[in-house]
Amino acid sequence: MNAERAQELLAAERQRIERALTDLQDPTVEEDLATEEPADHGTDLYERELEDGLRAQLRRELQALLRAEQRLAEGTFGLSVESGAPIPDDRLEAFPLAERTVDEERRLRGR
């Protein structure tokens, strides 16, 4: 994959991640819990925990993006961080943050 295409893909990923993080920020002030129905407490807690999990995942993706941008700057984007083997362009098109080949990723995940 050429550097220009890689840069386009990474820029799109950055935009997606930053937009998602912005969308998850709740600008409203917490409602007074004393006035809510008890069932609403469980729903609110579930939603907060779900959003916390999504934010954590997006922060991990942002870190992976920073590593990918660093590899692009170093000229190693598209090469496995594990073996140095080329990562197929099709994989990078689908998942620009890929750091390993599919086989390496499967081994890492124990599948």
N, C-alpha and C positions, 0 to 999 in steps of 0.2 A: 504494500500500500504506500502510495506516495505521501510525503509529509503534508502537502496541502489538503488532501482528502482527510488525513488523520486529524489535522487541525480543525477542519469543519465538523467532523464527528464529535470531537471533544468539546468544541464550543456549544454544539447543540445539547450535549449531555450536561454541561455546566448550566445552561439556561433551564433545562428541565429540572435539575436538582434544586437550583436556587428558587425557581418558581414554586416548586412543591414545598420547600421549606417556608417560603413566604405565606403560602396558602394555609399552612398548618398553624401559623401564629394567630392566636385568638386575641384580637384587640379589645374585646369586651371585658368588663370588670366582673369578677366572680359574683354570682348572685348570692344573696343572703341564704345560706343553707337552712336557716330556721324556718323560712317561709315555703320551702319546697316540700313536696310530698315525699315520704320515705322511699317509694319506688324510684323516684327521680334520682336519688343519691346513687343508687346502683348503676343506673344508666350513665350518669355523669362520670362516675368513677371509671366505668368501662371505656367510655369515649376518651377520657384523659389518658388512660393507660394505652389505648390503641394509638392515639396521637403521639404519645411519648415513644412508643415502639417505632412508629413511622419516622419520627424525627431522628432517632438513633440510627435507623437504617440509612436515611438520607445523609447523615453525617459520615457514616462509613463509606457511602458512595462518593461523597465529596473528597474524602481522603484518597480513595482509589483514583479519582479524577486527578488529584494533585500528583500522584505517583505516575500516572499515564502522561501527564503534561511534562513531567521531569524526564521520563524516558524519551518523549518526542524531542525535547531539547538536547538530549544526549545522543540521539540517533539510534536508540535501541527500541523505539516503539514498534510493536508488531513481533517482537521476539520474546519468547517465554522467559520470565524471570527465574524460572527453575532450571531449565536446560539450555536456554539460548536458541531453541528450535523456533523456526518461524511459526507464527500463529496465522492460520489461513485468513485471507481478506474477508471471506464470507462471515467468519466468526467475528472479526473486528467490526464489520458493517452492522451486524446484529447486536454486538455487545462491545462497544469501543473501550470499555474499562478492563477487558480481558487481560489477565496477566500471565496466563498459562494456556497451553493447548487443551482441548477437550479431554484427551486421555489423562493428562497430568492433573487436571481439575477433578476428574472422577477418582483417581487414585488418592488425591488429597482429601476428598470428601468420604472416602471409603466405600464407594459404590462400584 
